[in-house]
Amino acid sequence: MDVTGPGPLTNPTLELIARRSSTRTYDPAPLSGDERDAILHAALRAPTAGNMVLYSIIEVDEQATKDRLATLCDDQPFIAAAPWVLLFLADWQKWTDLFAASGVADIEADAPRTHVGHGDLMLACADAIIAAQTAVIAAESLGIGSCYIGDVIENGEQVAELLELPPHTFPAAMVCFGRPRKPRAPIGRYGRNLVHRDRYHRMTGAEMAEVARELGELHAPSGLPQGVTSYPQAVYRRKFASTFMAEMNRSAAWWIERWTRGER
């Protein structure tokens, strides 16, 4: 599969998706109210499980809050400089509150369900991320760049306190928006073995060697970092075994335990 361009069938939407890349350097000019409204309207039109809209969006406007998030999210100053920041929350809190206020106990022969589980969390995360990506594509169509911040999962206790997040919420995605300060070039994407037919196919030894070679050519054309001999080794050291991933995994466990316990 060729993932470098829109392919033989194309239209403006496919071309926009093909050329989009993350933006981390922003023109300081704020987005207009109409631009914000258009992006939010697109996000709210995204598909959602059972039409329950299992997400909420926090617009982060206060500079002090953006500054703090930039520190908590693995010290990334561009977050503080972004003209607009949206946090997409997986959110069952609004429904558990509605259930309690609506007297669901009155319609149950037995005790009503009160436990919010892992399946509820996964479904709500899907809703939130679908809405986030819809916002990203809408912004791109307006000439507004974006960058996902996965590190918002880190330092869970402090993020939850900063944003006053109740227990049945989870920061599924944070996205920075702003006009690119300089032209962007699409980042190469690797397509081999990503699309399977009917069943999952694990790579053979020969396939893994070829994938490692092609990944190195795509992402490290000037050579590998010192101390590694293949691109998978570089990813292991820089991502999988990094201190920030250790913190992310610790915080993810805290978020999930907090979600299922249901206590602030």
trRosetta pair geometry for C-beta under 8 A, 3 or more apart (Angstrom, degrees):
i j d omega theta_ij theta_ji phi_ij phi_ji
1 191 4.1 -126 84 165 93 131
1 192 7.6 -178 40 -79 80 34
1 194 7.0 -85 48 53 135 103
1 195 5.8 78 -28 13 147 130
2 5 6.6 -12 138 41 114 81
2 7 6.6 144 76 -93 107 80
2 191 6.6 -171 -115 31 7 164
3 189 4.2 -80 122 87 130 113
3 190 7.3 22 48 89 137 8
3 191 4.0 162 -12 -63 114 119
4 18 7.9 50 138 -164 32 106
4 186 7.8 131 -160 106 60 133
4 188 6.8 -17 -104 -129 91 76
4 189 7.3 -170 -77 43 50 82
5 18 5.5 40 -155 -164 38 144
6 9 7.5 -107 141 89 96 50
6 10 4.1 86 110 -110 136 104
6 14 4.1 98 -148 139 123 107
6 15 5.3 -54 -45 -80 147 53
6 17 7.3 105 -102 66 93 93
6 18 4.4 -96 -59 -39 77 145
7 10 6.6 167 68 -63 62 85
7 14 7.4 -76 38 172 92 138
9 14 7.3 118 113 -15 74 175
10 14 5.0 -138 -141 83 62 129
10 15 5.8 66 -175 -56 112 90
11 14 5.3 88 46 15 66 102
11 15 7.1 -131 95 -6 30 94
12 15 5.6 -58 -144 40 31 112
12 16 6.2 36 157 -25 66 105
13 16 5.7 -53 -150 32 30 113
13 17 6.6 28 153 -16 64 104
13 137 7.9 34 -156 -179 90 124
14 17 5.7 -52 -148 37 34 111
14 18 6.3 35 153 -22 65 108
15 18 5.6 -55 -146 36 31 113
15 19 6.4 12 162 -7 66 110
16 19 6.5 -69 -146 43 25 96
16 20 6.4 40 156 -44 63 103
16 137 7.0 96 120 -158 122 84
16 140 5.6 131 175 123 108 118
16 141 5.9 6 -148 -86 159 73
17 20 5.9 -45 -148 9 29 118
17 137 6.8 -11 -87 -121 86 111
17 140 8.0 112 -83 95 43 157
18 186 6.7 -26 149 -106 61 159
19 186 5.2 -110 -143 -59 43 118
20 136 7.6 94 -177 151 149 103
20 137 7.6 -77 -68 -108 162 64
20 140 5.0 -35 -104 -124 118 153
20 186 7.1 56 58 -109 28 94
21 184 5.0 -164 61 160 113 125
21 185 6.8 14 9 90 158 36
21 186 5.1 -180 -47 -121 115 42
21 187 4.9 122 -129 -7 121 89
22 145 7.5 87 177 176 31 107
22 146 7.1 -76 -133 97 59 54
22 147 4.3 72 -165 -110 100 86
22 148 7.2 -86 -110 20 117 72
22 187 7.5 2 17 -8 88 135
23 26 6.7 87 145 -80 111 78
23 145 2.7 63 -17 143 155 138
23 146 6.1 72 33 23 103 19
23 147 5.6 -128 61 -42 53 98
23 176 7.7 -130 85 100 85 100
23 178 6.6 -147 120 67 130 79
23 180 4.8 -116 -129 -89 126 88
23 184 6.4 -86 -89 -68 84 145
24 78 4.6 24 -176 157 82 173
24 147 5.4 67 -76 -68 72 160
24 176 7.8 69 -114 80 54 141
25 78 6.8 -82 -78 -126 45 127
25 180 6.9 53 79 -157 77 66
25 181 4.5 -80 132 33 96 120
25 182 6.3 10 90 18 132 97
26 78 7.3 128 -3 -167 100 95
26 81 6.0 169 43 127 112 97
26 82 5.7 119 -17 -118 157 51
26 83 5.9 -154 160 -13 144 92
26 145 7.3 -151 -101 63 83 114
26 176 7.7 -114 -51 152 137 114
26 178 3.2 14 -138 113 129 147
26 179 6.5 100 -159 60 76 50
26 180 7.1 -77 -112 -111 48 26
26 181 5.9 88 131 -36 7 98
27 83 7.7 -9 86 -36 65 132
27 178 6.3 -174 49 163 65 101
27 179 4.2 -20 35 79 121 105
27 180 7.1 39 -14 88 94 20
27 181 5.1 156 -58 -89 62 69
28 81 7.4 -76 -100 -174 83 90
28 83 6.8 139 -165 -76 36 101
29 83 6.9 -13 92 -95 40 148
29 179 6.5 2 60 28 104 128
30 83 5.0 169 -119 -163 49 118
30 84 7.4 99 -156 -51 74 93
31 35 4.4 -119 -178 88 100 129
31 36 5.3 121 113 -54 122 85
31 39 7.9 -21 175 2 155 137
31 83 5.7 134 -16 123 82 128
31 84 5.1 -18 11 -32 128 137
31 144 6.5 33 -104 -118 118 143
31 177 6.6 3 -44 119 143 119
31 178 7.4 -124 -47 -108 98 53
32 35 4.6 99 54 4 79 101
32 36 7.1 -144 94 -2 43 85
33 36 5.7 -54 -148 37 34 110
33 37 6.1 33 155 -19 67 108
34 37 5.7 -54 -145 38 31 111
34 38 6.2 33 156 -23 65 106
35 38 5.8 -53 -147 33 30 111
35 39 6.5 26 157 -15 64 106
35 142 5.8 143 -138 162 100 157
35 144 6.6 121 -178 -48 129 147
36 39 6.0 -60 -150 38 30 107
36 40 6.2 23 156 -13 67 111
36 59 7.9 43 -164 -121 128 138
36 84 6.7 -167 -101 -125 102 150
37 40 5.9 -59 -144 42 29 108
37 41 6.0 34 156 -24 65 108
38 41 5.7 -52 -146 34 28 113
38 42 6.6 29 154 -19 62 104
38 138 6.5 -169 134 168 86 120
38 142 6.7 119 93 -66 139 143
39 42 5.8 -54 -153 34 31 111
39 43 6.5 32 150 -19 64 104
39 135 5.2 62 175 -153 93 85
39 138 4.9 155 -122 104 61 122
39 139 5.1 32 -112 -70 125 84
39 142 7.3 -88 -64 13 97 143
39 144 7.4 -65 -73 70 135 148
39 177 7.3 35 -154 -123 171 164
40 43 5.5 -51 -147 35 36 113
40 44 6.2 29 156 -15 67 108
40 57 7.1 -176 -131 90 97 161
40 135 7.2 18 -89 -113 36 112
41 44 5.9 -60 -147 41 29 107
41 45 6.6 29 152 -21 63 108
41 138 8.0 175 70 -156 73 160
42 45 5.7 -61 -153 34 32 111
42 46 7.5 57 147 -47 60 85
42 134 5.4 -163 143 149 91 97
42 135 6.1 143 87 -97 104 48
42 137 7.5 -137 156 77 142 83
42 138 3.5 155 54 -73 168 152
43 46 5.8 -28 -170 -14 42 116
43 57 6.7 68 125 -68 149 151
43 88 8.0 -138 -163 -101 134 117
43 131 4.5 61 -173 -178 88 88
43 132 7.1 31 -131 -81 114 25
43 134 5.2 146 -108 87 47 106
43 135 4.0 8 -74 -64 110 100
43 138 7.1 -106 -42 18 69 143
44 53 7.9 10 -148 -129 76 127
44 131 7.2 36 -77 -139 33 114
45 134 6.9 -157 71 168 78 149
46 127 7.9 131 107 -167 116 61
46 130 4.8 156 165 129 128 94
46 131 4.3 -165 41 -95 150 58
46 133 7.8 114 -121 63 139 76
46 134 4.0 -150 -81 -7 112 154
47 130 5.8 -71 63 160 82 151
48 51 6.0 90 84 -113 102 29
48 52 6.4 -141 143 53 110 55
48 53 4.9 8 177 -84 166 48
48 54 6.6 162 -168 13 104 74
48 55 7.5 -128 -122 15 117 100
48 127 4.9 50 -135 -134 82 107
48 130 7.2 -172 -81 76 58 134
48 131 7.5 26 -79 -57 101 105
49 52 5.9 -26 88 34 78 106
49 54 6.0 -6 46 2 109 125
49 123 5.1 -31 -1 -178 172 107
49 124 8.0 -92 30 -77 132 41
49 126 6.8 78 -40 82 118 117
49 127 5.7 -89 6 -67 94 110
52 95 6.8 7 -176 -80 116 138
52 127 7.7 -82 77 -93 87 156
53 127 6.8 145 -155 -177 29 138
54 90 6.6 3 137 -158 95 68
54 91 6.1 177 173 63 52 64
54 92 6.4 0 -152 -75 99 68
54 95 7.5 -28 -113 -19 80 134
54 120 8.0 -154 -153 -176 142 74
54 123 6.1 41 62 120 169 89
54 124 3.8 -117 144 -113 119 77
54 127 4.2 129 59 26 88 158
54 128 7.4 -82 102 -39 76 81
55 88 5.9 -5 -174 -177 131 85
55 89 5.9 150 -160 79 71 55
55 90 6.0 -49 -101 -106 79 33
55 91 5.3 111 -137 19 23 100
55 124 6.3 147 -69 -173 70 80
55 127 4.7 -163 -25 115 108 104
55 128 3.8 153 -111 -86 131 76
55 131 5.6 -154 76 17 154 145
55 172 7.1 -67 -119 25 115 138
56 89 4.8 -11 59 59 82 114
56 91 4.3 60 -3 -38 96 162
56 94 6.9 126 -57 -27 122 130
56 169 7.2 -45 38 -125 117 121
57 86 5.6 -19 -167 -167 106 106
57 87 7.0 148 -159 76 52 52
57 88 5.8 -18 -104 -102 77 62
57 89 7.2 -166 -80 17 27 83
57 131 7.3 -123 -66 134 114 137
58 86 7.1 148 75 -159 50 53
58 87 4.3 -7 55 56 102 107
58 89 6.7 61 -12 -23 101 115
58 163 6.3 41 175 -160 175 125
59 84 7.4 -45 -151 -162 93 89
59 85 7.5 122 -165 79 49 58
59 86 6.1 -27 -101 -103 57 73
60 65 5.4 -138 -162 111 100 123
60 66 5.7 129 139 -74 117 82
60 69 6.8 -4 -168 -9 161 154
60 85 4.1 -35 59 86 113 111
60 86 7.2 -164 11 -85 86 21
60 87 6.2 74 -35 -16 112 104
61 65 7.8 51 63 49 40 127
62 65 4.1 77 77 6 104 109
62 66 6.9 -177 92 -7 55 82
63 66 5.6 -55 -148 39 37 111
63 67 6.1 42 152 -24 68 104
63 80 7.3 61 -166 -164 75 88
64 67 5.5 -50 -148 34 31 115
64 68 6.5 30 154 -18 63 105
65 68 5.7 -53 -148 36 32 110
65 69 6.3 32 153 -17 65 106
65 162 6.6 135 -139 169 87 111
65 163 7.6 92 -157 -84 123 78
66 69 5.7 -54 -144 39 32 110
66 70 6.3 40 154 -26 64 102
66 79 6.2 -167 -174 136 84 82
66 80 4.8 128 132 -123 98 56
66 82 7.1 -150 -153 51 133 88
66 85 5.9 153 -108 5 104 149
67 70 5.7 -51 -153 28 30 115
67 71 7.0 24 151 -13 61 103
67 80 4.8 54 -95 -118 55 125
68 71 5.8 -56 -157 36 36 109
68 72 6.2 27 152 -13 70 110
68 162 5.8 -174 118 -132 140 143
69 72 5.6 -57 -137 44 35 107
69 73 5.6 21 165 -10 71 114
69 79 5.7 -117 106 142 98 139
69 80 7.6 162 65 -72 82 72
69 85 7.3 146 77 164 156 161
69 149 8.0 63 158 136 112 162
69 152 7.2 -5 -160 -111 107 91
69 159 7.5 69 -115 -118 81 92
69 162 7.3 170 -69 126 79 157
69 174 7.4 -158 -178 -173 136 163
70 73 6.3 -60 -133 45 21 100
70 75 7.1 41 148 -144 72 31
70 76 5.7 -123 -156 74 74 60
70 77 5.6 59 -180 -115 136 31
70 78 7.6 164 -128 52 115 34
70 79 4.0 -179 -94 66 82 109
70 80 4.1 -45 -34 -36 150 96
71 75 5.9 13 -136 -94 48 63
72 151 7.9 161 119 136 64 101
72 152 7.9 55 109 -128 106 51
72 154 6.6 174 160 95 76 94
72 155 4.5 -122 -161 67 96 147
72 158 5.6 -156 -117 100 130 124
72 159 5.8 155 149 -70 151 88
72 162 7.4 -127 -24 -11 159 155
73 76 5.6 -53 102 26 99 111
73 79 6.0 91 59 -42 135 164
73 149 5.4 -2 -168 178 151 123
73 151 3.8 114 -166 100 78 112
73 152 5.5 -17 -100 -74 116 55
73 154 6.5 135 -120 50 45 112
73 155 7.9 -111 -66 31 40 118
73 174 7.4 -99 -97 63 149 147
74 151 4.2 -96 1 -142 112 155
74 154 6.3 92 -46 33 85 160
74 244 5.0 31 -110 -129 124 135
76 79 5.1 79 96 -15 97 106
76 149 7.2 -166 64 -127 151 111
76 151 7.0 137 -6 45 130 149
77 80 5.7 -51 -166 32 57 111
77 81 6.5 43 143 -13 78 108
78 81 5.3 -62 -148 45 45 110
78 82 6.5 66 150 -48 71 88
78 147 7.5 21 115 54 129 157
78 176 7.0 109 128 139 92 173
79 82 5.9 -36 -156 0 33 117
79 85 6.8 57 -170 -102 81 137
79 149 6.3 56 -99 -95 121 149
79 176 5.9 -132 -122 -75 60 134
82 85 5.3 98 90 -64 128 91
82 147 7.8 -130 -96 42 134 107
82 176 3.6 -111 -109 -159 159 110
82 177 6.5 95 179 48 113 39
82 178 5.2 -150 -153 -24 67 125
83 177 6.7 -70 69 97 88 73
83 178 4.2 125 17 -102 101 103
83 179 7.7 25 9 11 144 73
84 176 7.4 135 82 -164 54 50
84 177 4.2 -26 73 65 105 106
84 178 6.5 163 25 -64 79 73
85 174 6.7 5 -176 -179 98 101
85 175 7.3 167 -153 86 54 45
85 176 5.4 -22 -102 -104 81 65
85 177 7.3 -172 -79 20 32 78
86 132 7.5 175 105 -121 118 85
86 135 6.7 -70 69 144 160 164
86 174 7.1 174 91 -154 48 57
86 175 5.2 -8 60 58 94 93
86 177 7.0 36 -1 -11 102 116
87 152 6.8 174 -126 -162 103 158
87 163 7.0 -54 67 -130 169 158
87 171 5.9 -52 -169 -134 110 100
87 173 7.7 170 -156 94 47 48
87 174 4.8 -19 -106 -105 72 89
88 128 4.3 141 147 -178 103 96
88 129 6.9 139 111 -77 143 38
88 131 5.9 170 -139 83 131 108
88 132 4.4 -102 -15 -66 161 108
88 135 8.0 -168 -69 16 127 140
88 171 7.7 100 72 -161 50 57
88 172 5.4 -62 105 67 93 99
88 173 4.5 5 51 62 116 90
88 174 7.2 -167 19 -82 72 36
88 175 7.1 36 -13 -2 109 104
89 128 6.2 -132 91 -116 19 139
89 165 7.1 -174 -123 -131 137 116
89 169 4.7 -10 -178 -167 128 107
89 170 6.5 136 -162 63 73 38
89 171 6.0 -44 -103 -97 71 47
89 172 6.5 128 -145 8 19 89
90 121 6.2 69 140 -157 149 61
90 124 3.5 101 -166 122 95 106
90 125 4.6 -31 -78 -71 136 56
90 127 7.1 115 -120 57 73 96
90 128 4.8 -98 -69 -15 62 138
90 169 6.6 153 80 -159 60 49
90 170 4.3 -8 53 57 111 97
90 171 7.9 -83 16 -15 81 5
90 172 4.6 100 -33 -46 92 117
91 94 5.7 37 148 3 113 102
91 95 8.0 130 130 -1 74 90
91 124 6.2 -175 34 -165 35 129
91 128 7.5 114 -2 -74 81 116
91 168 7.1 83 -160 120 46 82
91 169 5.1 4 -105 -111 73 87
92 95 5.3 -60 -165 44 63 110
92 96 5.8 59 140 -22 87 102
92 116 5.2 154 106 -147 152 139
92 120 5.4 28 -74 160 152 122
92 121 7.7 -79 -13 -80 128 53
92 124 5.7 -100 -44 -66 87 149
92 168 4.3 -85 74 164 90 120
92 169 7.7 -160 34 -73 59 49
93 96 5.9 -56 -143 39 32 105
93 97 6.1 32 157 -18 66 108
93 166 4.5 102 -125 85 152 128
93 167 7.1 134 -92 62 110 57
93 168 4.0 156 -68 71 71 99
93 169 5.3 -35 -13 -45 125 90
94 97 5.8 -56 -149 40 29 112
94 98 6.3 30 151 -20 64 108
95 98 5.4 -51 -142 38 35 112
95 99 6.2 40 155 -24 66 101
96 99 5.6 -46 -144 33 33 115
96 100 6.5 33 155 -18 63 104
96 114 7.8 78 -145 -155 110 64
96 116 6.3 -65 -68 -58 133 130
96 168 5.6 101 9 20 138 167
96 262 8.0 -152 -175 -137 168 117
97 100 5.9 -56 -150 37 30 109
97 101 6.2 22 156 -12 66 111
98 101 5.8 -60 -141 44 30 106
98 102 5.8 21 161 -17 67 117
99 102 6.0 -67 -142 41 23 105
99 104 4.6 -19 -172 -16 86 139
99 112 7.6 168 164 162 119 140
100 104 7.4 -51 -76 16 27 102
103 106 4.4 14 153 0 107 120
103 107 7.7 103 121 -11 81 87
104 107 6.1 -63 -162 38 50 102
104 108 6.6 47 146 -26 76 111
104 112 5.0 107 113 -134 103 150
105 108 5.8 -64 -148 32 38 113
105 111 7.9 -26 -129 -152 93 49
105 112 4.9 -102 -92 -16 63 129
108 111 6.8 -5 130 142 139 10
108 112 4.5 -168 -15 -75 161 76
111 114 7.9 -55 152 -10 102 104
114 262 7.8 10 149 -90 92 174
115 260 7.3 15 -168 -161 92 75
115 262 7.7 -123 -129 -35 49 135
116 120 5.0 -97 -171 75 78 157
116 121 7.5 101 147 -50 94 81
116 168 5.3 33 75 -120 170 120
116 259 6.6 -100 103 165 110 82
116 260 6.9 -146 83 -114 70 45
116 262 6.4 121 29 -83 106 107
117 120 5.2 111 58 8 60 101
117 121 7.2 -110 116 -3 41 92
117 260 6.5 40 -123 -116 44 97
118 121 5.4 -52 -151 34 37 115
118 122 6.4 35 153 -19 69 103
118 256 7.1 23 -107 -158 91 111
118 260 7.0 -10 -55 -78 72 120
119 122 5.8 -52 -145 35 34 109
119 123 6.3 33 156 -18 66 106
120 123 5.9 -57 -149 37 29 110
120 124 6.3 24 156 -15 64 110
121 124 5.9 -61 -148 40 28 108
121 125 6.3 32 154 -23 65 106
121 170 6.3 52 -149 -1 100 153
121 256 6.9 61 -160 -124 175 81
121 259 5.6 57 -88 154 128 158
122 125 5.6 -50 -146 33 32 114
122 126 6.7 36 153 -21 62 101
123 126 5.8 -52 -156 31 33 113
123 127 6.8 34 148 -18 64 103
124 127 5.5 -49 -151 34 38 115
124 128 6.3 36 153 -19 68 105
124 170 7.2 112 101 40 122 109
124 172 7.4 -152 124 -55 79 136
125 128 5.7 -56 -147 37 32 110
125 129 6.2 23 159 -14 68 110
125 170 6.8 -40 -80 89 93 127
125 172 4.6 165 -137 -116 72 124
126 129 6.2 -61 -143 40 27 104
126 130 6.2 29 159 -21 64 108
127 130 6.0 -60 -150 35 25 110
127 131 6.5 22 155 -16 62 108
128 131 5.9 -59 -154 37 30 110
128 132 6.3 31 150 -22 66 107
128 172 3.7 116 92 50 140 148
128 173 6.2 168 135 19 103 97
129 132 5.3 -47 -144 34 37 115
129 133 6.4 33 158 -16 67 102
129 172 5.5 -113 -52 149 84 124
129 173 5.4 112 -104 -24 73 134
130 133 6.2 -56 -148 38 29 105
130 134 6.4 32 152 -20 62 107
131 134 5.7 -55 -149 35 31 114
131 135 6.5 34 152 -20 65 104
132 135 5.7 -56 -154 34 32 112
132 136 6.5 36 149 -23 66 104
132 148 7.5 78 154 -108 133 102
132 172 7.4 -153 -21 103 137 104
132 173 4.3 -19 -75 86 171 145
132 175 5.6 158 -161 -31 104 133
133 136 5.2 -45 -146 31 39 117
133 137 6.5 35 157 -15 67 101
134 137 6.1 -55 -149 38 31 106
134 138 6.3 33 152 -19 64 108
135 138 5.6 -56 -146 39 31 113
135 139 6.2 33 156 -21 66 106
135 146 7.7 136 117 -109 87 158
135 175 6.6 150 94 71 125 159
136 139 5.9 -55 -150 35 27 111
136 140 6.5 29 152 -21 62 106
136 146 4.7 -136 -130 72 85 159
136 148 7.7 -26 -87 -58 141 92
136 175 6.3 -124 -76 -146 96 149
137 140 5.6 -49 -147 33 34 114
137 141 6.6 39 153 -23 63 102
138 141 5.8 -55 -156 30 32 113
138 142 7.0 19 150 -9 63 107
139 142 5.8 -67 -157 41 37 105
139 144 4.0 -85 -177 84 90 108
139 145 7.3 -55 134 61 116 3
139 146 5.3 95 82 -45 146 120
139 177 5.5 -116 -138 -133 154 119
140 143 7.7 57 -173 -66 34 13
140 144 6.9 -102 -73 65 26 61
140 145 7.2 51 -100 -105 72 40
140 146 7.0 -80 -56 8 85 109
143 179 6.5 14 131 -122 91 94
144 177 5.6 22 157 -175 117 101
144 178 6.7 -148 -161 134 86 5
144 179 5.8 -66 -114 -77 62 60
145 177 7.1 162 86 -151 47 52
145 178 6.2 -24 61 74 88 56
145 179 6.6 96 12 -148 91 19
145 180 4.5 81 -23 -55 141 88
145 184 6.9 124 -106 -26 135 149
146 175 5.4 -3 -170 -179 113 109
146 176 6.5 156 -155 81 57 53
146 177 5.1 -16 -99 -98 84 69
147 175 6.9 158 76 -155 38 63
147 176 4.8 -7 54 53 92 103
148 173 6.0 -55 -144 -160 102 104
148 174 7.3 118 -163 75 55 51
148 175 5.6 -32 -99 -99 54 78
149 152 5.2 82 112 -32 102 100
149 173 7.7 122 56 -175 62 59
149 174 4.2 -36 61 81 109 103
149 175 7.0 -168 9 -82 84 26
149 176 6.5 76 -34 -20 114 97
150 153 6.6 -23 166 5 65 108
150 173 7.6 -33 -94 -122 56 67
150 248 7.6 16 137 -129 98 142
151 154 5.0 -25 -174 10 74 120
151 244 6.8 -43 -116 -178 111 123
151 248 7.0 -96 -125 -87 58 112
152 159 6.4 119 -176 -135 71 152
152 171 4.6 -111 130 140 116 140
152 173 7.5 103 43 -168 136 19
152 174 4.1 113 -44 -4 150 127
153 156 6.8 -18 174 -77 53 93
153 171 6.3 -162 -82 79 55 105
153 248 5.3 61 91 -149 115 86
153 251 5.4 145 146 101 75 122
153 252 5.6 11 172 -74 129 82
153 255 6.8 -80 -155 -19 85 150
154 159 7.7 114 84 -29 48 131
154 244 6.7 -53 -87 -165 148 81
154 247 4.9 43 -138 124 107 111
154 248 5.1 -58 -75 -86 87 67
154 251 5.1 160 -132 7 32 156
155 158 4.5 -31 159 43 106 114
155 159 5.7 115 99 -25 84 95
155 247 7.0 4 -46 168 65 123
155 251 6.2 -29 5 -93 17 142
156 159 5.8 -60 -140 39 30 108
156 160 6.0 29 164 -19 68 109
156 251 3.8 154 -25 -160 104 97
156 252 7.7 175 -58 -54 135 25
156 254 4.6 172 64 86 147 124
156 255 5.0 -136 -134 -57 144 88
156 258 7.6 -173 150 2 132 142
157 160 6.0 -58 -149 37 25 110
157 161 6.5 21 155 -15 62 110
157 251 7.9 -125 -9 -125 67 92
157 254 6.7 -64 -48 157 83 152
158 161 5.7 -55 -145 39 32 109
158 162 6.1 37 156 -25 66 107
159 162 5.7 -53 -143 34 29 113
159 163 6.3 -4 168 10 65 111
159 165 7.3 10 125 4 79 135
159 171 6.4 -60 146 -15 141 149
160 163 6.8 -75 -143 52 22 87
160 164 7.9 61 165 -114 55 6
160 165 4.5 -94 -140 50 70 109
160 255 8.0 173 -59 -105 123 82
160 258 7.5 -75 -94 154 163 170
161 164 7.4 19 -170 -75 29 45
165 169 4.7 -125 -172 79 101 126
165 171 7.4 -80 -97 -48 161 91
166 169 5.6 89 62 1 69 111
166 264 6.5 -58 -140 -99 61 91
167 258 5.5 -140 -144 158 85 88
167 259 6.4 158 163 -109 78 34
167 261 7.0 -104 -163 81 137 77
167 262 5.0 118 115 -154 148 32
167 263 5.8 118 -86 60 150 18
167 264 5.6 -109 -45 -78 100 44
168 259 6.1 89 -117 -146 50 73
168 262 6.5 10 -56 -119 96 76
170 255 5.4 93 -128 173 100 123
170 256 8.0 37 -108 -78 137 54
170 259 6.1 -10 -60 -79 116 130
171 174 6.4 -5 -180 -44 115 98
171 255 7.8 -103 28 -123 79 145
180 183 7.1 89 123 -105 136 17
180 184 5.5 -106 -131 -29 159 109
188 218 4.8 -143 112 -166 141 102
188 219 7.3 -141 71 -69 115 66
190 194 7.3 138 111 -42 75 124
190 211 7.8 82 178 -156 137 87
190 214 6.9 123 -133 120 112 110
190 215 6.0 -8 -90 -97 152 81
190 218 6.0 175 -75 52 97 172
191 194 5.6 -92 -160 21 45 124
191 195 7.7 -7 -177 -3 85 101
192 210 7.7 -107 152 117 163 106
192 211 6.1 -154 92 -104 129 89
192 214 6.6 69 9 77 143 159
193 196 7.7 24 -170 -71 58 82
193 201 7.2 -118 -147 86 93 108
193 203 6.1 4 -140 -80 160 107
193 207 6.8 103 -70 173 143 126
193 211 6.6 -43 22 -89 137 130
196 199 6.7 -91 153 92 122 32
196 200 5.6 9 174 -115 174 39
196 201 5.3 176 -128 10 112 93
203 207 3.9 -136 -163 96 96 122
203 208 4.7 125 120 -59 130 79
203 211 6.5 -49 -137 -8 161 141
204 207 4.6 96 50 7 75 103
204 208 7.0 -138 93 -6 38 86
205 208 5.8 -54 -147 34 30 110
205 209 6.5 31 155 -19 64 104
206 209 5.8 -53 -151 34 32 112
206 210 6.5 29 153 -16 64 107
207 210 5.8 -58 -150 39 33 110
207 211 6.2 34 153 -20 67 106
208 211 5.6 -52 -144 37 32 112
208 212 6.3 35 156 -21 65 104
209 212 5.8 -53 -148 35 29 112
209 213 6.5 30 153 -19 62 106
210 213 5.7 -54 -150 35 33 112
210 214 6.3 26 156 -14 67 108
211 214 5.9 -59 -144 41 30 106
211 215 6.1 31 158 -20 66 108
212 215 5.9 -54 -144 36 27 111
212 216 6.5 31 155 -20 61 106
212 230 5.0 -13 -179 -172 127 122
212 231 5.8 173 -163 44 69 93
212 232 5.3 -60 -115 -12 104 109
213 216 5.9 -59 -156 34 29 112
213 217 6.6 25 151 -16 64 106
214 217 5.6 -53 -148 37 36 111
214 218 6.2 32 154 -19 67 108
215 218 5.7 -59 -144 39 31 109
215 219 5.8 -14 173 18 70 113
215 231 4.3 -157 108 90 106 153
215 232 7.2 81 74 -50 150 71
216 219 6.9 -73 -125 54 20 80
216 220 5.1 -49 -157 56 63 106
216 224 6.6 -41 -138 -69 111 102
216 230 6.7 -95 -64 -160 127 57
216 231 4.0 -153 -74 -36 74 118
217 220 7.8 -28 -53 62 9 64
217 221 6.3 43 -168 -97 46 75
218 221 7.6 -56 168 -55 4 90
219 231 6.2 105 64 -143 114 134
220 223 6.3 -75 160 94 100 17
220 224 5.3 52 154 -86 154 56
220 225 7.8 -97 -130 -20 137 68
220 231 5.8 -172 13 -99 127 103
220 234 6.8 105 -57 25 149 170
224 228 5.3 -115 159 85 126 96
224 229 6.9 130 81 -130 163 14
224 230 7.2 -45 -103 -67 155 2
224 231 6.7 -133 -105 -77 109 57
224 233 7.8 44 -169 70 139 107
224 234 5.8 -141 -154 -57 97 130
225 228 5.7 46 70 26 84 112
225 234 5.5 126 24 -121 108 110
225 237 7.7 -125 75 76 138 138
225 238 7.7 124 5 -56 155 119
227 237 7.6 99 103 -91 117 172
228 233 3.9 174 -154 108 111 120
228 234 4.8 165 92 -66 165 72
228 237 6.4 -132 -69 4 131 138
229 233 6.2 57 45 21 59 155
230 233 4.8 100 60 3 77 103
230 234 7.3 -139 101 -5 45 86
231 234 5.3 -50 -151 33 42 115
231 235 6.5 41 153 -18 70 101
232 235 5.6 -52 -146 37 36 111
232 236 6.3 43 153 -25 66 102
233 236 5.5 -50 -148 32 33 116
233 237 6.4 24 157 -13 66 106
234 237 6.1 -59 -148 40 29 104
234 238 5.8 9 162 -4 68 117
235 238 6.1 -63 -130 48 26 98
235 239 5.2 -22 -176 27 68 119
235 240 6.6 58 135 -10 77 102
236 239 7.2 -63 -109 55 8 79
236 240 4.9 -42 -139 45 50 122
236 241 5.6 31 161 -2 73 110
237 240 7.9 14 -17 49 15 83
237 241 5.9 -34 -118 56 34 114
237 242 7.4 78 153 -66 40 80
238 242 6.2 3 163 -63 28 123
239 242 5.8 -53 -144 -5 11 121
239 245 6.3 82 168 -50 53 138
240 245 6.2 -100 -158 83 20 174
241 245 7.2 30 11 57 2 132
242 245 4.8 95 61 7 85 99
242 246 7.1 -140 100 -6 48 85
243 246 5.4 -50 -152 32 39 116
243 247 6.6 36 152 -15 67 102
244 247 5.6 -52 -151 39 36 110
244 248 6.2 41 149 -23 66 104
245 248 5.2 -47 -141 36 38 116
245 249 6.3 38 158 -18 67 102
246 249 6.0 -56 -150 37 28 108
246 250 6.5 30 151 -19 62 107
247 250 5.5 -53 -147 37 34 113
247 251 6.1 29 157 -14 68 107
248 251 5.9 -58 -145 42 29 106
248 252 6.1 34 154 -25 65 106
249 252 5.5 -46 -140 32 31 114
249 253 6.6 34 157 -18 61 101
250 253 6.0 -59 -159 34 29 109
250 254 6.6 27 146 -17 64 107
251 254 5.3 -54 -149 36 39 114
251 255 6.2 42 153 -22 71 101
252 255 5.7 -49 -146 34 33 112
252 256 6.3 28 156 -16 65 107
253 256 5.9 -56 -146 39 30 108
253 257 6.2 29 156 -18 65 109
254 257 5.9 -56 -144 39 28 108
254 258 6.1 30 157 -19 64 109
255 258 5.8 -61 -150 38 26 112
255 259 6.3 32 152 -25 64 106
256 259 5.5 -49 -147 31 32 116
256 260 6.5 19 160 -9 65 106
257 260 6.2 -61 -146 42 29 101
257 261 6.0 25 157 -17 66 114
258 261 5.9 -60 -139 41 26 108
258 263 7.2 -104 -151 62 70 67
259 262 7.5 17 165 -67 29 53
